[in-house]
Amino acid sequence: VLDFNDPFSTEVKPRILLMGLRRSGKSSIQKVVFHKMSPNETLFLESTNKICREDVSNSSFVNFQIWDFPGQIDFFDPTFDYEMIFRGTGALIFVIDSQDDYMEALARLHLTVTRAYKVNPDINFEIFIHKVDGLSDDHKIETQRDIHQRANDDLADAGLEKIHLSFYLTSIYDHSIFEAFSKVVQKLIPQLPTLENLLNIFISNSGIEKAFLFDVVSKIYIATDSTPVDMQTYELCCDMIDVVIDISCIYGLKDDGTGTPYDKESMAIIKLNNTTVLYLKEVTKFLALVCFVREESFERKGLIDYNFHCFRKAIQEVFEVRMKVVRSRKHQSHMHKNTRPTPNGTPRMPL
């Protein structure tokens, strides 16, 4: 059931729309990021011919709905109620195939953004310049500059300079798609400033170079400290999570196959050959903290572990507040539904 009407559901679970022309790679992105599908397997995916909804509920922080729209959707079709759809949307991801002639895609992008903005000015507009794995570095930069310039010029010509578009170079064949999705999801997490502040306090008191708070299922990082993110660092963290989860699935389960491979005892240390240590610790059932530490700083592991204990306790408090908000809004939604009149116009009796 496509329930676009419930305002409470979209507050608790922000909606992300995946839009773009046919064969631009929308469904492949969703399958690789949230279903661990191999990029090569996506070559056999059929074109999406109807709106597909998926609830992503890996944790209280990564908690949203993804709506995958077929590329042939016609905004002028009277059966397509775009106002209802855009009203409850948190982010709109528009995917452009960088290896194709993108003039038609830019025209569709302009139409989509202007329609969505009139209905809901608070939508985050995210542009994925996709399939860049087939382009040289110079061609990537040139393509991004051209698309950025043309898209913003179109908005300026329409008198809509205040609309902000964010651009990302993405490919399912490397970690760029996870990095881009991380940035999109972070904008939908109201607790992000709190999480970043906690990470800054943690690393400054522990002698840590860099720290990420990861969702271990999707490898999206929901927060990091204020130091710049280096792509190579992020890739190493993703690889470490894969190694930990794979080994835990082999050796972490009980003989009868019960139990969970990832729990509060999950921890890993990997020493790199450049005097850096990768340190992973479980924060909650779905979240992991991955840190980059210099070897000389890691000698004070006791201090790091004590600070981590304080950090995890603070995260759990943030988690509890979030759960109270979710329960409160669910209760409001329940009461709201029960006070609406029935189809014949008579008021509903309270339960």
N, C-alpha and C positions, 0 to 999 in steps of 0.2 A: 504494500500500500504506500503510495507516494504521499506522505503527509507533510505538505509544505506549510500548513496553516498554524501549527502549534508554536507560538512564540517562545514558550518555556523550553521546548526540546532544543531549539537552536541556540538558546542561551547556555544550556548545559552542554550541548554537543554542537560546536560551531560547524557550519556547513562549508565544505570546500568544493567548488565546481571545477571540473576538468573540461576545458573547451578547446576547440581548434578545428581545422579542416580534417577531412577524412585522411587516414593513413599518416597523420602527423606524429603518431606514437603515444597517444594518451593512454590507451589500455595497457600498452607495454610498460609504461612508467609505473602504473598502479600495480601490475603483477610483479615487477622486479622489486619495488620498494616494500610492498606489504604482503607478498606471497612467496618471497624468496625464489621466484622463478628465474632460471638461468636466462641471461639475455638472448642466447641463441634459440631458446625455445619460443621466444616471443615472435619469431619469424613465422610461426604457424598459427598465430592468433587470427581469428576471423574479424572482419570489421564490425564495430559496435553499431547495431541498428535500432537500439532503444536506450532510454535513459537507465543506467544501472546505478543503484545505490549500495554503498557498503559502509557499515559501521566499523570504525577503528577504535577499539576500546582496550588498548593494551595496558593502560594505567590511567590514573586520574588526570595526569597531565597530557598524555597523548590520547585524546578522547574527542573524536570528531566524526563527521559523516563525509564521505567522498561521493560526489555525483559525477559519473562519467557520461558526458553527452555525446551523442553521435554527431559527426561533422556536418551532416546534411540538414541539421535543424534549421527551420525557417522561422525567424523572429516575427514575420508578418502573418504567419499562419494563425487564424483566429483561435485554433484549438491549443495554441502554445501560450500559456499565461505567464509571460516572462516577469510580470510584476510580482506575482506570488513567489516565484523562484528566487529572484534577486533580493527580496525583502529580508529573508532570513539568512543571507550568505555572509560568511566571515571573510573568505578569500576566493578570488576567481583566478585560476591558473589557465592562461591561454598558451597553448603549445604551437610553436611555429617550426616547421621543418626547414632547417638551414640549408639543406642540400637541394631544395626545390625552389622554384620561382615563388617568392613570398609576397608578391603584390596582392594577390587575391586574399591571402591570409591577413595582410595588413588592413585591407578593406573590411574584412569580417571582424578583426580586432577592434577597429574604430567603432563599428556599429554596436558590437557587444558592450564595449566599455561605456559608450555614451548612454545606451539604454539602461545599463546596470546602475550607473552613477545617478541618473535621474530618480531612480527608485530608492537607492540606498547609497548615500555618499560615503558611508563608513566602510565599504568593501575595500579590501587590499587587492590591488591589481598586480598579479605576478606573471611576467612573460618569460616562458622557457624557450630559449633559442636552442632547439633540440637537434639531435643527430650530428653534433659537431665533431664526433670521433673521426669522420671522414675528411675533415678540413685541416689545413696546415695552421700553425699558430698565427701567422700573419692574416690568413683568410678569416680565422675566427674573430680576431679583433676588428677587421674591416667589416665583416657581416654584422657584428653586434653594433658597431658605430652607425652603420647604414640603417638598420632596423630601428634603433633608438631614435635617430634623427627623424626618420620618416613618420614614426608613430607619434612623436611629440609635435611635429609640424602639423600633422592632421588635427590633433587636439587644439593646437594654437589657432589654426584656421577656423575652427568651430567655436572659438572663444572659451575653451575649457582648459586653460593652462594650469588651473589649480588641481587637476587630476594628476596624481603621481603614479607612474608605472615603474615597477622594479624589474630589472632584466637579469637573467642568469643564462650562462652557457652550460648546456646539459648533454649528457649521454648516458645510456643504460650500461655502457661497456666500461665505465669507470665509476669512481665515487662521487662524481659531480652531481648526479641526480639526487643522491642522499644529502649532500651538502645543501643543495637548493631547497629540497623539501624541509630540511631542518630550519632554514631561515623562514620559510612560509609558516610552519607550525609554531615557531617561537612567537610570531606576531599575534597568535590566537591564544597564547597562554597568559592569563592575567597576572599570574604569580611570577612572571619572568624577572622583573626588577629585583624581587626578593631573592630568587634563586641565584641571580648573578652576584648580588651583594654577599650572600652566604659563601659562594665560591671564592670571591675576592678575599674575604676575611680568612677563609681556610688556607688558601695558597700563601698569603702574605705571612701567616703565622707558622707555616710548616716548611718553608724553603722550597716550595714546589714551583716548577717553571710554568706549567700549563695544566688545566683540569677541565674535563668535559663531564657533563651529566647525560648519560646515554639511556635511551630506551633500547633494551637488549634485543627485543623482537624485531624491530624495524631498522635498527642502527641509525635512527634519527637522534641527533643530540638536541635535547630540549633546552639546554643552557650551557654556557661556558663563561669563564672569567673575562675581564675587560681587555686582556692582552689580545693582539691580532691572531686570527686563526690561519695556520699554515696548512695547505692542502695535504702535504706529505704527512704531517702530524696526524691529521684527521684520518687519513687512510690507514696509518699504523694502528690507530685506536680501533677502527672497524675490523681490521684483520685480527687484532687481539681478541675482540669479542667473539668472532667466528671460531677461533681456536679454543677459547674457554668453553663455549657452548658445545662445540663438537666433542671435545674430550669429556665434558661432563655428561653428555648423553650416552657416551660409551661406558664410562666408569662410574658415573655418579648415581645411577639407579640401583635399587636393591636387586637381589637375585631374582625375585618374582616380578621384576619390572615396574614395581610401584615406586612412589616417591617423585621428587622433582629434581631435575639435573641442576637447576639454578636456585639456590636458597641462601639463607643468611650466613652460611659458612663459606660461600663461594668467594674465592680470592685468587689472584694470580700475580706473579712477578716475572717479568721478562727483562733480562739485561741485554742491552744493545751493545754493539762494538764501538760506539762513540761516547762511552762513559755516561750514557743515559739509561735510566731504569723506567720501564713501564709498569705501573702499579694499578691493578683493578680490584675494586671492593664492591660488594653488594650493598645497595642503599635500601631498596625495597624489592618486592617480589619481581618487579619489572624494570627497575632502574639500576644502573651501575655507574660508579664514579671511576673514571680512567684518568690517571695522572702521569705527567712527565716529570721525573725527578733526576737531578744530578746525583751521581754515585756518592759523592761526599755528603750531600744532604740526606741521602737515604740511610746513611749510618745512624741517623737519629730517627729510626723507624718507630720507636716507642712514642716519640712526640707526635709524629704524623698520625699514628693509630689513635692516640688520645684525641687529637683535634678532629679526626674523622668521626670518632664516636659522638662528639659534640655536634658536628655537622649533620650526621644522620638523624640525631634527635631533633634538630631544628627542621630538617626536611619532613620528618614525620608529623611535626606540628602543623606545617604548611599543608600537608596531605590531609590531616584531620579537619582543618578549617574548610578545605575544598569539599570534602565529603559532606560536611554539614550544609554547605551552600547547595550542593546537588540534591540532598535529601529535602531541603526546604523548598527548592524550586519544583521538585517532583510533587511535593504535597500541594503547592500552589496550583500546579498544572492539574492535579487530580480534582481539587476543589473547583477550579475554573470549568473543567469539563462537566462536573456535576451540576453547576448552576446554569449552564446553557439550556435554552428551551429544547424540547423534543421536536421532531420534524412536524408534528401537528400543532405546534405553537404553545402547548401547555408547559409550564415550568417543571423542571425535574425535582423530585423529592430528594432532599439531602440524605446521603447514606448514613 
